[in-house]
Amino acid sequence: MILDTLDRATLYHVLGAKFEKAFDYLRQTDFSKVEKGKYEIDGTHIFAIVNEYDTIEEAGEQMEAHRKYIDIQYVVNGEERIGHDFLGDKSPSKAYSETEDYMLFAEKPAFYTHLKAGQFAIFFPTDLHMPNLRIAVPVAVKKVVIKISVA
């Protein structure tokens, strides 16, 4: 996993053309004018999901992981806490869904990140993550999740 700010995103262009294209999209888009929804960037290889929600309690939540896509989770407005861990030898509590590209894990996160507006996290298939958590009280968040295919 990688945590950083959008103004430093060019450092991660070395991860490949898909990352460069994804970060260009994040830098060049005025998300104040973008509604919730799914937006194609490069077919099924790179797409964005724009979402707005209130942060939630951790109780009852589970960490997730993906196999087909890498997540870049970018906070446009608001702030949230994200739980993390490494996949390692953990067994899923909900088996992998090929069509939805996720599986769930019941373990509690090993550590947490406080993600604020202008910051992003990159989660690879070996990174477990539990996003959307409140810090102290629920707050409104606008977040863009860029999905980058691993193939």
N, C-alpha and C positions, 0 to 999 in steps of 0.2 A: 504494500500500500504506500501511497505517496500523499502527503498533505502539503499544501502550499497556497499561494495567492495567485490570482489570475494575471497580475502584472509580471509575474515571474514564469509564466507558462511556456515561454519560448525555450526554457531550459529542458523541457520534456519533448521537444520536437525530435530529439535523438531516438525516441521510442518508435519513430516511423511516421510515414506520410498520413496515416489515419489519425494519429494524435495531433499532428500539425493542422489537419483539416478541422478536427473537432475544436481545438483551441481557437482557431481563426473564427469559427462560427460563434463561439462564446464571446470573443472580443468584439466582433462586428455587429452583433445583434442587439437591438434595443428591446430588452425584455419587458419594459414597461408597456410596450405595444403588442406583446405576444400573449395570446390567450392560452389557457390550459389545453394540452393536447400533445399529440405525437407529430413530429416534424422530420421529414426525410432530409438527410444531409448528403448521403451517398448510398442510396438504395437500402438494402438490408445490412450493409457493411457498417454504416454509421447513421444513427438517427438520434433525435433528441426527444425527451419527454419532459414537458413543462408542467409543473404541478404547484398548487397552492393548498396549504393545509395549516392547521394549528398543531403545534408540537404536542406529543402525548407522553403519558406515564410509561415507564419501562415495564412495570408489572404486566405479565401476560404476553410480552413481546418475545420474539425469538430472532436469533441472528440468521442471516441468509447468505447464500453463495450462488454463483452462476458458473456455467461451463462454457457457453457459447459467446458470451459478451463480457467485456471489461466495462466497468462503470466509471465515468467521471461525474461526480456529484458536486455541482456548483451552486452555492447559495447566492441568490440574487438579492433577496431582502430577508431580514430577520436573522435568527440564529438558532442553532440546535445542537444537541449533544448526539454523538454517534458512538456506539459501542463497537469494539473490534476484537478480533482474535485471529489466530492462524488456523487453517483447516486441519493441518497435521493428520492425525489418525482418528479424528472425531467422526462419529456416526450421525447421520441426519435423523431428526425426529420426524421429518416429512421427506419422503423419498424425492429424488430429483424428478421434475416434470420437464420432459423434452419440449413440449409445446410452450410452456411458460418460462423456461430456462431459469429455474430456481429450485433450491432445496432449503429446508429450515433446520436449525440446530438449537436444541434446548439449553445448552450451556450458557452460563452468564458470560458476558464479555470480559476479557482479561484486562482491557484498558479502554479509556474513553477519550474522545476529542471534542472540543468545543469549536464548532464550525460557524463562522460569522459571515456576513455579506462580503462578497469579494474573494472568498476562500473556496478551495475545492479539495476533494479527496478522490484518489484513484484507487479502485478496488479491483484487483486481479482475481482470477478464479480460485486462487488459494487463500484469499482474504475473506474471512467472515465479517459481516457488518450488520449493525442494527441501527438504522437511521431514524430520523424524525422525533427524537426524544426531547422532552422539555428539559430546560436547565433548572429553573426555579418555578416558574409559572408557565402555562401555555402561552405561546406567542405565534403570530401569523408568520408563515415562511413562504417564500416563493423560491422554488428550486428547480434547476434544470439537471436532468440526468442524461448524459450522453452515453449511448451504448455503442461500443466499438467491438466488432466481431474479432474473435481470436484467430479465425481462419482467413 
